Amino acid sequence: MRRLSTSLAIGIAALCGCAAFVALLPWGDPCSLIPPSDRIGCPVVLVPLQENLRNLSFGGICLIIGFIGGLLTRSHRLVVGALSPPLAYLLGHFAAHWIYHIGSPEYSFPRSFFTIYMTLGLFVGIAVLGLVGARLSRHVRLTTASSARA
């Protein structure tokens, strides 16, 4: 199998991850995409077990995105694995707003050090999961074997 360039591998893995995030959004928490002023009437109430299951699934998807990215390229496997999941997360966020007609996201510059720290921690955590997935993809060999006997 011919391996892809680094930028193409990042793009393909990120688009696959974006599709997974958008497809699974209705199963997740749609209230997280609603502006804070409108959340008061949101009917979704998650118990801790549901939140933990959804967080575990999110982490698993990030791991799979890194794994796919690692399979697509050989030379810069870890770079692709680290960059694909955060890009998929961002693309999925904006695509979900567009596809599900949830209104435009409201952003304000983080006003506290804690908010900046937690946002940075989220992206670093997502990138680390992608790195682990890319590292695991090293142990998978994609070959086309023919078992024809004469």
Stockholm file with secondary structure:
# STOCKHOLM 1.0

chainA/1-150         MRRLSTSLAIGIAALCGCAAFVALLPWGDPCSLIPPSDRIGCPVVLVPLQENLRNLSFGGICLIIGFIGGLLTRSHRLVVGALSPPLAYLLGHFAAHWIYHIGSPEYSFPRSFFTIYMTLGLFVGIAVLGLVGARLSRHVRLTTASSARA
#=GR chainA/1-150 SS CCCCCHHHHHHHHHHHHHHHHHHHGGGSCGGGGSCGGGGGGCCCCCCHHHHHHHHHHHHHHHHHHHHHHHHHCSTTHHHHHHHHHHHHHHHHHHHHHHHTTCCCCCCCCCCSHHHHHHHHHHHHHHHHHHHHHHHHHTTCCCCCCCCCCC
#=GC SS_cons         CCCCCHHHHHHHHHHHHHHHHHHHGGGSCGGGGSCGGGGGGCCCCCCHHHHHHHHHHHHHHHHHHHHHHHHHCSTTHHHHHHHHHHHHHHHHHHHHHHHTTCCCCCCCCCCSHHHHHHHHHHHHHHHHHHHHHHHHHTTCCCCCCCCCCC
//
